[in-house]
Amino acid sequence: APPSGPGRPRRREKRFAPARRIAALVREHNAGFVLIAGDLFDSHAPAPADIRETAALLGGFPAPVYLIPGNHDPHVPGGPWEHPVWREFSNVHCLLDPCPLPLEGATLYPCPLRSRWHGGDPLGWIPPREAAHGVRIGLAHGGLDTAGGPVPADAAARYGLDYLALGDWHSVSPNLDAGPRQAYSGTPEPDASNPRDAGSVLVVEIAAPGPPPAVTPLRSGRLFWRQDAAELLQEGDARRLRQRLEEEASGDVLLDLAVSGELFPGDERELDEIAALLQQRYFHGRLTRGALWPAGAEAELPPGPLAMAAAQLRERAAAGDHAAADALLLLRRLSLEAGL
C-alpha cells in the first residue's frame, strides 16, 4: 500500500507503477501465469480504495494471477482478502487455503499465512510427488530457517518441488544463473528498507518435471536506493552537503544518509534543512545522526576540569563514541546557559 503524508499522491503513483510494468513484462514474455508470494499489501488493513485499485491492476494482467497472503497481509477476519472486489476479476485467484491447485500440466501448492507470526514449516502439508501432479510448484512466504525463518533451506528438494516461489525477503536471490529450484524475487520496487538489488521480478521457465528451471531476473522497479555518509570536518561542510543534495534531488531516489563529525555555528540549522529536503524532494529520505560534537568545544571552556572533560569526550567522539558526542553537545549547551 502507498505511504501516507504530504507526498501521498506522487508516492501512490510510484507504488502502483511497477504493477503496470510487470503486466507489460508478462505480455512480452508470454507468461503462462503470475505468482505473488505474499505481502501484496504492507498491512492487514489497507484502505479499501487501495484494495480496489490493486485488484483492478491485477485484473488487467494478460494472464492468470495466483497470490497468497504473507505475514504483513495475513488472511485474518476483516482483512483485505475478504473484500468483494476480488470476485470481479476472473483471472485473479486469492489462494487462502493450503490445498493443491491443478493447472495445465502442473500442480500449484499454495502456503498462505493466517497470522503475522508463524512458527511451523508452512510447506509441511505438501504431499509426496506422484506422476499425475506434473510440474510441482510451491508458493510460500517466509525466511529460510538458516536465517531464523520457517522455510527449510532445502524445501524444494525436501517436498519434491520443481520450483518454489518465495516471498518475504526484499532482495532477489543471488546466483540465479545456477538454476535454483527455489528463489526470492524480492520486492518489485525498492522501499526505504531495501538493499540495492531490490526492484525485480523473476521469469521462470520449466520445461518438464525433473530438470532444473531457468530463472531470469528482470528489472521492474524505477526507484533507486542509495546509501551515503558524510563527515563534517570543516566549517561550511554542512552547507555544502545541503547544496549537493539539492542539486542531486530526485523523486526516483530513496536516500539513507548518515552524518557525523564536528558541528560549527549554524550546522544544526543546516541539518534540519537537510532532513526536510530528504522528505520533500526525494521519494523517501532518512537522515541518521551519528557521532556529532561541537567544533572546538574544549577551547570554549575555561581551563580546568570542564575543559579536560570536554577534551576527553571529544577524543572519544572522534573515535565513533555516540554517547561521548551527545555528552559533549550537552556540556556545551550547559556551559552556554551558565555563561562560561
C-alpha positions as CSV (number, residue, x, y, z in Angstrom):
1,A,0.0,0.0,0.0
2,P,1.3,3.5,-0.8
3,P,2.7,5.5,2.1
4,S,0.8,8.4,3.7
5,G,1.9,12.0,4.1
6,P,2.1,15.2,2.1
7,G,3.6,13.5,-1.0
8,R,0.9,10.7,-0.9
9,P,-0.5,11.2,-4.5
10,R,3.0,11.2,-6.1
11,R,4.1,8.2,-3.9
12,R,0.9,6.4,-4.6
13,E,1.5,6.5,-8.3
14,K,5.1,5.4,-7.8
15,R,3.9,2.4,-5.8
16,F,1.4,1.3,-8.4
17,A,3.5,1.9,-11.4
18,P,5.5,-1.4,-11.1
19,A,2.3,-3.4,-11.5
20,R,1.8,-1.8,-14.9
21,R,5.4,-2.6,-15.9
22,I,5.1,-6.2,-14.7
23,A,1.9,-6.5,-16.8
24,A,3.9,-5.4,-19.8
25,L,6.7,-8.0,-19.0
26,V,4.0,-10.7,-18.7
27,R,2.8,-9.8,-22.1
28,E,6.3,-9.5,-23.6
29,H,7.4,-12.9,-22.3
30,N,4.1,-14.6,-22.9
31,A,4.0,-15.9,-19.3
32,G,1.5,-18.7,-18.6
33,F,0.7,-17.2,-15.2
34,V,1.9,-14.9,-12.4
35,L,2.7,-15.9,-8.8
36,I,2.7,-13.4,-6.0
37,A,4.2,-14.9,-2.8
38,G,2.6,-12.7,-0.2
39,D,2.8,-9.2,1.1
40,L,0.9,-7.7,-1.8
41,F,-0.1,-5.1,0.9
42,D,2.1,-3.9,3.8
43,S,-0.8,-4.1,6.2
44,H,-3.6,-6.5,7.2
45,A,-6.0,-3.5,7.0
46,P,-5.1,-1.4,3.8
47,A,-7.5,1.3,2.7
48,P,-10.5,0.0,0.7
49,A,-9.5,2.2,-2.2
50,D,-6.1,0.6,-2.3
51,I,-7.6,-2.8,-2.3
52,R,-9.9,-1.9,-5.2
53,E,-7.1,-0.3,-7.2
54,T,-4.7,-3.2,-6.6
55,A,-7.4,-5.8,-7.7
56,A,-8.1,-3.8,-10.8
57,L,-4.5,-3.6,-11.8
58,L,-4.0,-7.3,-11.4
59,G,-7.3,-7.9,-13.2
60,G,-5.8,-6.2,-16.2
61,F,-2.9,-8.6,-16.4
62,P,-2.8,-10.7,-19.6
63,A,-2.5,-14.0,-17.7
64,P,-3.9,-15.6,-14.6
65,V,-2.6,-14.3,-11.3
66,Y,-2.2,-16.6,-8.2
67,L,-1.4,-15.0,-4.9
68,I,-1.2,-15.9,-1.2
69,P,-1.3,-13.8,1.9
70,G,2.0,-13.1,3.6
71,N,3.0,-12.1,7.1
72,H,2.2,-8.4,6.5
73,D,-1.2,-9.1,5.0
74,P,-2.3,-12.4,6.6
75,H,-5.7,-13.9,6.0
76,V,-7.4,-12.7,9.1
77,P,-11.0,-11.7,9.8
78,G,-11.7,-8.3,8.3
79,G,-8.5,-8.4,6.2
80,P,-8.1,-7.4,2.6
81,W,-8.8,-10.9,1.2
82,E,-12.5,-10.6,2.4
83,H,-13.2,-7.6,0.1
84,P,-15.7,-8.5,-2.5
85,V,-13.7,-6.8,-5.3
86,W,-11.6,-9.9,-5.8
87,R,-14.6,-11.7,-7.2
88,E,-14.9,-9.1,-10.0
89,F,-11.8,-10.3,-11.9
90,S,-11.8,-13.9,-13.1
91,N,-8.1,-14.0,-13.7
92,V,-7.1,-13.1,-10.1
93,H,-7.1,-16.0,-7.7
94,C,-6.6,-15.4,-3.9
95,L,-5.4,-18.8,-2.6
96,L,-6.4,-18.7,1.1
97,D,-6.2,-22.4,1.9
98,P,-3.2,-24.8,1.8
99,C,-4.5,-27.3,-0.8
100,P,-3.2,-28.4,-4.2
101,L,-4.4,-26.4,-7.2
102,P,-4.3,-28.4,-10.5
103,L,-3.1,-26.4,-13.5
104,E,-2.5,-27.4,-17.1
105,G,0.4,-29.9,-16.8
106,A,1.2,-28.8,-13.3
107,T,0.1,-28.6,-9.7
108,L,0.4,-25.5,-7.6
109,Y,0.9,-25.8,-3.8
110,P,0.0,-22.5,-2.1
111,C,1.0,-21.9,1.5
112,P,-1.0,-18.9,2.7
113,L,-0.4,-17.3,6.1
114,R,-3.2,-16.7,8.6
115,S,-1.1,-14.7,11.1
116,R,1.8,-12.2,11.2
117,W,3.8,-14.5,13.4
118,H,4.2,-18.1,12.3
119,G,6.4,-20.8,13.7
120,G,5.9,-24.0,11.8
121,D,7.0,-25.0,8.4
122,P,4.4,-23.6,6.0
123,L,5.2,-26.3,3.4
124,G,4.8,-29.2,5.7
125,W,1.4,-30.2,4.3
126,I,2.6,-30.8,0.7
127,P,2.1,-34.4,-0.3
128,P,4.7,-36.7,-1.8
129,R,5.3,-36.5,-5.6
130,E,3.2,-38.5,-7.9
131,A,3.4,-38.6,-11.7
132,A,-0.1,-37.2,-12.1
133,H,1.0,-34.0,-10.4
134,G,3.0,-32.9,-13.4
135,V,5.3,-30.0,-12.7
136,R,5.1,-29.3,-9.0
137,I,5.3,-25.6,-8.0
138,G,5.3,-24.3,-4.4
139,L,4.2,-20.8,-3.4
140,A,5.2,-19.8,0.1
141,H,6.2,-16.8,2.3
142,G,8.9,-16.6,5.0
143,G,12.6,-16.5,5.5
144,L,14.8,-19.5,5.4
145,D,15.5,-21.5,8.5
146,T,19.2,-20.8,8.2
147,A,18.3,-17.2,9.0
148,G,15.7,-17.9,11.7
149,G,12.7,-18.2,9.3
150,P,10.2,-21.0,9.0
151,V,11.1,-22.2,5.4
152,P,13.6,-25.1,5.2
153,A,16.6,-24.2,3.2
154,D,16.2,-27.4,1.2
155,A,12.4,-27.0,0.9
156,A,12.2,-27.6,-2.9
157,A,14.2,-30.8,-2.7
158,R,12.5,-31.9,0.6
159,Y,9.0,-31.7,-0.9
160,G,9.7,-32.7,-4.4
161,L,9.1,-29.3,-6.0
162,D,10.3,-28.4,-9.4
163,Y,10.3,-24.8,-8.3
164,L,9.4,-22.9,-5.1
165,A,8.4,-19.2,-5.4
166,L,9.3,-17.5,-2.1
167,G,8.3,-14.1,-0.7
168,D,9.4,-12.2,2.4
169,W,13.0,-11.2,1.7
170,H,13.1,-7.9,-0.2
171,S,16.1,-8.7,-2.3
172,V,16.3,-11.0,-5.3
173,S,18.1,-14.3,-4.6
174,P,21.7,-14.4,-5.6
175,N,23.3,-16.9,-8.0
176,L,20.3,-17.3,-10.2
177,D,22.4,-18.4,-13.1
178,A,22.9,-21.7,-11.3
179,G,19.2,-22.5,-11.9
180,P,18.0,-22.9,-8.3
181,R,14.8,-24.7,-7.6
182,Q,13.7,-22.0,-5.1
183,A,14.2,-18.3,-5.1
184,Y,13.0,-14.9,-3.8
185,S,12.1,-12.4,-6.4
186,G,12.4,-9.6,-3.9
187,T,10.1,-6.5,-4.0
188,P,9.1,-5.2,-7.4
189,E,10.1,-1.7,-6.3
190,P,12.7,-0.7,-3.7
191,D,11.4,0.8,-0.4
192,A,13.1,2.6,2.4
193,S,14.5,-0.6,3.9
194,N,15.6,-2.4,0.7
195,P,19.1,-3.4,-0.3
196,R,20.4,-2.3,-3.7
197,D,19.2,-5.4,-5.6
198,A,15.5,-4.9,-5.0
199,G,13.1,-4.0,-7.7
200,S,12.9,-7.2,-9.8
201,V,10.6,-10.0,-10.9
202,L,11.7,-13.5,-11.9
203,V,10.8,-15.2,-15.2
204,V,10.8,-18.9,-14.5
205,E,10.9,-21.4,-17.4
206,I,10.2,-25.1,-16.5
207,A,10.4,-27.5,-19.5
208,A,9.2,-30.6,-17.7
209,P,9.1,-32.3,-14.2
210,G,12.6,-33.1,-13.0
211,P,15.1,-30.8,-14.9
212,P,16.1,-27.6,-13.1
213,P,14.2,-24.5,-14.2
214,A,15.8,-21.5,-15.9
215,V,15.4,-18.4,-13.7
216,T,15.9,-14.9,-15.1
217,P,15.6,-11.7,-13.1
218,L,14.1,-8.7,-14.9
219,R,14.0,-5.1,-13.7
220,S,10.6,-4.0,-12.7
221,G,11.4,-1.0,-10.5
222,R,12.3,2.6,-11.4
223,L,13.3,3.7,-7.9
224,F,16.9,3.6,-6.8
225,W,18.1,3.1,-3.2
226,R,21.2,4.9,-2.1
227,Q,23.3,5.0,1.0
228,D,25.5,7.9,1.7
229,A,27.7,9.0,4.6
230,A,29.1,12.5,5.2
231,E,31.6,13.5,7.8
232,L,31.7,17.2,8.8
233,L,35.3,18.3,9.2
234,Q,35.4,22.0,8.3
235,E,33.2,25.0,8.7
236,G,30.8,25.1,5.8
237,D,30.7,21.3,5.2
238,A,27.1,21.1,6.3
239,R,26.1,23.9,4.0
240,R,27.9,22.3,1.1
241,L,26.3,19.0,1.8
242,R,22.9,20.6,1.7
243,Q,23.7,22.3,-1.6
244,R,24.9,19.0,-3.1
245,L,21.7,17.2,-2.0
246,E,19.6,20.0,-3.5
247,E,21.4,19.5,-6.9
248,E,21.0,15.7,-6.8
249,A,17.4,15.7,-5.6
250,S,15.2,13.2,-7.4
251,G,11.7,11.8,-6.9
252,D,13.1,8.4,-8.0
253,V,15.7,8.1,-5.2
254,L,15.4,6.6,-1.7
255,L,18.4,8.1,0.2
256,D,19.7,6.8,3.5
257,L,22.1,9.5,4.7
258,A,24.3,9.2,7.8
259,V,26.1,12.3,9.1
260,S,28.9,12.5,11.7
261,G,31.7,14.9,12.7
262,E,32.1,18.4,14.0
263,L,29.3,20.9,14.4
264,F,30.1,24.5,13.6
265,P,27.8,27.5,14.2
266,G,24.7,27.2,12.0
267,D,25.3,23.5,11.3
268,E,22.3,22.3,13.4
269,R,20.0,24.5,11.2
270,E,21.6,23.1,8.1
271,L,21.0,19.5,9.3
272,D,17.3,20.4,10.0
273,E,17.0,21.8,6.4
274,I,18.7,18.6,5.1
275,A,16.2,16.4,6.9
276,A,13.3,18.4,5.4
277,L,14.9,18.3,1.9
278,L,15.1,14.5,2.1
279,Q,11.4,14.2,2.9
280,Q,10.2,16.8,0.3
281,R,12.3,16.4,-2.8
282,Y,13.3,12.7,-2.7
283,F,10.9,9.8,-3.0
284,H,12.0,8.9,0.6
285,G,14.9,10.1,2.6
286,R,16.2,9.4,6.1
287,L,18.8,11.4,8.0
288,T,20.7,9.4,10.6
289,R,22.8,11.5,13.0
290,G,25.9,9.6,14.0
291,A,28.6,10.9,16.4
292,L,28.3,14.7,16.2
293,W,30.1,17.0,18.6
294,P,30.7,20.8,18.8
295,A,33.8,22.0,17.0
296,G,36.5,23.2,19.4
297,A,34.2,22.7,22.4
298,E,37.0,22.4,24.9
299,A,38.5,25.7,23.7
300,E,35.3,27.4,24.6
301,L,35.6,26.4,28.3
302,P,37.9,28.0,30.8
303,P,40.9,25.9,31.8
304,G,40.1,23.3,34.5
305,P,38.1,20.1,35.0
306,L,35.4,21.0,32.4
307,A,37.9,21.7,29.7
308,M,39.7,18.5,30.5
309,A,36.4,16.5,30.4
310,A,35.5,18.1,27.1
311,A,38.8,17.2,25.6
312,Q,38.4,13.6,26.6
313,L,34.9,13.4,25.3
314,R,36.0,15.0,22.0
315,E,38.6,12.3,21.6
316,R,36.1,9.5,22.2
317,A,33.5,11.1,20.0
318,A,36.1,11.4,17.1
319,A,36.6,7.6,17.6
320,G,32.9,7.0,17.0
321,D,31.5,7.0,20.5
322,H,28.0,8.4,20.1
323,A,27.4,8.7,23.8
324,A,30.5,10.8,24.2
325,A,29.4,13.0,21.3
326,D,26.0,13.5,22.9
327,A,27.6,14.3,26.2
328,L,29.9,16.9,24.6
329,L,26.9,18.6,23.0
330,L,25.1,18.7,26.3
331,L,28.2,20.0,28.0
332,R,28.4,22.9,25.5
333,R,24.7,23.8,26.0
334,L,25.1,23.7,29.8
335,S,28.2,25.8,29.6
336,L,26.4,28.4,27.5
337,E,23.5,28.5,29.8
338,A,25.9,29.0,32.8
339,G,27.7,31.8,30.9
340,L,31.0,30.0,30.9
